[in-house]
């Protein structure tokens, strides 16, 4: 249909209904979680019993321990942030190197290597976690038996969680950065070389600034995917549980509105992060 032509009334109405239903499906559960984080009741579900901030500000010694007094929950939140930062750093660095390898070099088996890079994205997270745990345990046991080396980072714990998440998030970072690098005009680098610029100068003043939006986007995606990961993390975690594993354990014991408060806190933090990235991406256009 030509966009400039008038559409019949039933088509306009169905478009509006579809849009309303679609966004209600997306945001209504989030709105319910946000509202009942302030519910004056010991359960995270209807009916509404009045407004309260206890689930955020309740004291540690009171009957309602709030989010900001729950040291175990805050500790798991910090653990998730630390893990996500390491995964983000490794994924962006390796993803950038992979992007240059794929887009700038020619070698035998390049197409097969590109396809293999996508394999972690189609493997279920539970299977990926179990496979990494089995391999790491075998290597650690072998090193202990043969050389008496105790490789603690290959035992269940945060280092193994970082490696497990990095195993598939690096592929996403690679795809994000490669898509940007593919559109780069290589003649800009060639002109800089002709003018006497070194490889390092060209990389830092031309190529990387062009890749900056992709690098920021890859970092944001890597951080969020690491922070919310559960399946792979559950298979590899040790005594220090990240937030997703901690919330899963709390749900099994009996959910309280504190979990709603955590969810609302994360929604607000994610929104602030997204708005910050949007503002940064629009900044060059304003100058």
C-alpha positions as CSV (number, residue, x, y, z in Angstrom):
1,X,0.0,0.0,0.0
2,X,1.3,3.5,-0.9
3,X,1.8,5.4,2.4
4,X,0.4,8.7,1.0
5,X,-3.0,7.1,0.2
6,X,-5.7,7.2,2.8
7,X,-6.2,4.0,4.7
8,X,-9.7,2.6,5.5
9,X,-11.0,3.1,9.0
10,X,-10.9,-0.6,9.9
11,X,-7.2,-0.7,9.1
12,X,-6.4,2.4,11.1
13,X,-8.4,1.0,14.1
14,X,-6.7,-2.4,13.9
15,X,-3.3,-0.8,13.8
16,X,-4.1,1.2,17.0
17,X,-5.5,-1.9,18.7
18,X,-2.4,-4.0,17.7
19,X,-0.1,-1.3,19.0
20,X,-1.9,-1.0,22.3
21,X,-2.0,-4.8,22.8
22,X,1.7,-5.2,21.9
23,X,2.9,-2.5,24.3
24,X,0.6,-3.7,27.0
25,X,2.1,-7.2,26.7
26,X,5.6,-5.7,27.0
27,X,5.1,-3.2,29.7
28,X,2.1,-4.3,31.8
29,X,4.1,-6.9,33.8
30,X,6.8,-4.4,34.4
31,X,4.3,-1.9,35.6
32,X,2.7,-4.4,38.0
33,X,6.1,-5.2,39.5
34,X,6.9,-1.5,39.9
35,X,3.5,-0.7,41.6
36,X,3.6,-3.7,44.0
37,X,7.1,-2.8,45.1
38,X,5.3,-0.1,47.2
39,X,2.5,-2.4,48.4
40,X,1.9,-2.5,52.2
41,X,1.7,-6.3,52.3
42,X,4.1,-9.1,53.0
43,X,3.5,-10.6,49.5
44,X,4.5,-9.3,46.1
45,X,1.0,-9.6,44.4
46,X,-2.5,-8.1,44.6
47,X,-4.6,-7.0,46.4
48,X,-3.3,-3.5,47.0
49,X,-3.1,-2.7,50.8
50,X,-1.7,0.8,50.7
51,X,1.5,2.7,50.0
52,X,4.8,2.0,51.8
53,X,8.5,2.5,51.4
54,X,9.4,-0.3,53.8
55,X,10.5,-2.6,51.0
56,X,13.2,0.0,50.1
57,X,14.0,1.6,53.4
58,X,13.0,-0.9,56.0
59,X,15.7,-1.5,58.7
60,X,17.7,-4.7,59.0
61,X,16.4,-5.4,62.5
62,X,12.7,-4.7,61.6
63,X,10.0,-7.1,60.5
64,X,10.4,-5.7,56.9
65,X,14.0,-5.6,55.8
66,X,14.2,-3.2,52.9
67,X,16.4,-3.5,49.8
68,X,19.0,-0.9,51.1
69,X,19.3,-2.8,54.4
70,X,19.6,-6.3,52.9
71,X,23.4,-6.7,52.9
72,X,23.2,-10.2,51.2
73,X,21.1,-8.8,48.3
74,X,23.3,-5.7,47.9
75,X,26.3,-7.9,47.9
76,X,24.9,-10.1,45.2
77,X,24.1,-6.9,43.2
78,X,27.7,-5.7,43.5
79,X,28.9,-9.2,42.5
80,X,26.9,-9.0,39.4
81,X,28.3,-5.6,38.6
82,X,31.9,-6.8,39.0
83,X,31.3,-9.9,36.8
84,X,29.6,-7.8,34.2
85,X,32.4,-5.3,34.1
86,X,35.0,-8.0,33.6
87,X,32.9,-9.7,30.9
88,X,32.3,-6.4,29.2
89,X,36.0,-5.5,29.1
90,X,37.1,-8.9,27.8
91,X,34.2,-9.1,25.2
92,X,34.9,-5.6,23.8
93,X,38.7,-6.2,23.6
94,X,38.4,-9.6,22.0
95,X,35.4,-8.6,19.9
96,X,37.4,-5.7,18.4
97,X,40.3,-8.0,17.6
98,X,37.9,-10.5,16.0
99,X,36.3,-7.8,14.0
100,X,39.6,-6.7,12.5
101,X,40.5,-10.4,11.9
102,X,37.3,-11.1,10.0
103,X,37.0,-7.8,8.1
104,X,40.6,-6.9,7.4
105,X,42.4,-10.2,6.7
106,X,42.1,-13.0,4.2
107,X,43.0,-16.6,5.1
108,X,41.9,-20.1,4.4
109,X,38.9,-21.2,6.5
110,X,37.8,-17.7,7.3
111,X,34.2,-18.5,6.4
112,X,34.2,-21.6,8.6
113,X,35.7,-19.6,11.5
114,X,33.0,-17.0,11.1
115,X,30.3,-19.7,11.3
116,X,31.9,-21.4,14.3
117,X,31.9,-18.0,16.1
118,X,28.1,-18.1,16.0
119,X,27.9,-21.5,17.6
120,X,27.8,-20.3,21.3
121,X,24.7,-18.1,20.4
122,X,22.6,-21.1,19.4
123,X,23.7,-23.4,22.2
124,X,21.3,-23.3,25.3
125,X,22.8,-21.5,28.2
126,X,22.5,-24.5,30.5
127,X,24.3,-26.8,28.1
128,X,27.0,-24.2,27.6
129,X,27.5,-23.9,31.3
130,X,27.6,-27.6,31.9
131,X,30.1,-28.0,29.1
132,X,32.4,-25.3,30.4
133,X,32.2,-26.7,34.0
134,X,33.0,-30.2,32.8
135,X,36.0,-29.0,30.7
136,X,37.3,-26.7,33.4
137,X,37.0,-29.4,36.1
138,X,38.8,-31.9,34.0
139,X,41.7,-29.5,33.2
140,X,41.9,-28.5,36.9
141,X,42.0,-32.1,38.1
142,X,44.6,-33.0,35.4
143,X,46.9,-30.2,36.5
144,X,46.5,-31.2,40.1
145,X,47.3,-34.9,39.4
146,X,50.2,-34.3,37.0
147,X,52.0,-31.2,38.4
148,X,50.3,-30.6,41.8
149,X,48.9,-27.2,40.6
150,X,45.7,-26.0,42.1
151,X,44.0,-23.9,39.4
152,X,41.3,-22.3,41.6
153,X,40.0,-20.2,38.7
154,X,38.8,-23.3,37.0
155,X,36.7,-24.4,39.9
156,X,33.1,-23.1,40.4
157,X,33.3,-19.5,41.3
158,X,33.3,-16.0,39.9
159,X,36.4,-16.4,37.5
160,X,34.6,-19.4,35.9
161,X,31.4,-17.4,35.7
162,X,33.3,-14.6,33.8
163,X,34.8,-17.2,31.4
164,X,31.5,-18.9,30.9
165,X,29.6,-15.7,30.1
166,X,32.5,-14.4,28.0
167,X,32.3,-17.5,25.8
168,X,29.1,-16.4,24.1
169,X,28.9,-12.6,24.8
170,X,32.2,-12.1,22.9
171,X,30.4,-13.4,19.8
172,X,27.7,-10.7,20.2
173,X,30.3,-8.0,20.7
174,X,32.2,-9.2,17.6
175,X,29.1,-9.1,15.4
176,X,28.2,-5.6,16.7
177,X,31.7,-4.2,16.0
178,X,32.1,-6.0,12.7
179,X,28.9,-4.5,11.3
180,X,30.3,-1.0,11.9
181,X,33.8,-1.9,10.6
182,X,32.4,-3.3,7.4
183,X,31.0,0.1,6.5
184,X,34.3,1.9,7.1
185,X,35.9,3.7,4.2
186,X,39.3,2.2,3.9
187,X,40.5,5.1,1.8
188,X,40.6,7.3,4.9
189,X,43.3,5.1,6.4
190,X,45.2,5.0,3.1
191,X,45.2,8.8,2.8
192,X,46.6,9.0,6.4
193,X,49.3,6.6,5.5
194,X,50.2,8.6,2.4
195,X,50.6,11.6,4.6
196,X,53.1,9.9,6.8
197,X,50.9,8.8,9.7
198,X,51.9,5.7,11.7
199,X,49.7,2.6,12.1
200,X,49.1,3.5,15.8
201,X,48.2,7.1,14.9
202,X,45.8,5.9,12.2
203,X,44.2,3.4,14.6
204,X,43.7,5.9,17.4
205,X,42.7,9.0,15.4
206,X,40.7,7.5,12.5
207,X,39.6,3.9,13.0
208,X,38.7,3.7,16.7
209,X,36.9,7.1,16.7
210,X,34.8,5.8,13.8
211,X,34.1,2.5,15.8
212,X,33.3,4.4,19.0
213,X,29.5,4.1,18.6
214,X,29.8,0.3,18.0
215,X,32.2,0.0,20.9
216,X,29.9,1.7,23.3
217,X,26.9,-0.3,22.0
218,X,28.8,-3.6,22.3
219,X,29.9,-2.6,25.9
220,X,26.3,-1.8,26.9
221,X,24.9,-5.0,25.4
222,X,27.7,-7.1,27.0
223,X,27.2,-5.5,30.4
224,X,23.4,-6.0,30.3
225,X,23.6,-9.6,29.0
226,X,26.1,-10.5,31.6
227,X,24.1,-8.8,34.4
228,X,20.9,-10.6,33.6
229,X,22.4,-14.0,32.7
230,X,21.0,-16.9,34.8
231,X,21.3,-20.2,33.0
232,X,25.0,-20.3,32.4
233,X,25.8,-18.5,35.7
234,X,23.8,-21.1,37.7
235,X,26.0,-23.9,36.4
236,X,29.3,-22.2,37.2
237,X,28.7,-20.1,40.3
238,X,30.4,-20.8,43.6
239,X,29.7,-19.4,47.1
240,X,29.5,-15.7,45.9
241,X,26.1,-15.7,44.1
242,X,25.3,-12.9,41.6
243,X,22.0,-11.2,41.7
244,X,20.1,-13.5,39.4
245,X,21.0,-16.6,41.3
246,X,20.3,-14.9,44.6
247,X,16.8,-13.8,43.4
248,X,16.1,-17.4,42.2
249,X,17.0,-18.7,45.7
250,X,14.8,-16.1,47.4
251,X,11.9,-17.0,45.1
252,X,12.2,-20.6,46.1
253,X,12.2,-19.7,49.8
254,X,9.2,-17.4,49.4
255,X,8.9,-14.2,47.5
256,X,8.5,-10.8,49.2
257,X,8.0,-7.3,47.7
258,X,11.8,-6.8,48.2
259,X,12.2,-8.7,44.9
260,X,9.8,-6.2,43.3
261,X,11.9,-3.4,44.8
262,X,15.1,-4.9,43.3
263,X,13.3,-5.3,39.9
264,X,12.2,-1.6,40.0
265,X,15.7,-0.5,40.9
266,X,17.2,-2.4,38.0
267,X,14.5,-1.1,35.6
268,X,15.3,2.5,36.6
269,X,19.1,1.9,36.3
270,X,18.7,0.3,32.9
271,X,16.5,3.2,31.7
272,X,19.2,5.7,33.0
273,X,21.9,3.8,31.2
274,X,19.9,3.7,27.9
275,X,19.1,7.4,28.1
276,X,22.8,8.2,28.8
277,X,23.9,6.2,25.8
278,X,21.3,7.9,23.6
279,X,22.4,11.3,24.7
280,X,26.0,10.4,24.0
281,X,25.2,9.2,20.5
282,X,23.2,12.4,19.8
283,X,25.9,14.7,21.1
284,X,28.1,14.8,17.9
285,X,25.0,15.8,15.9
286,X,24.3,18.8,18.2
287,X,27.8,20.4,17.7
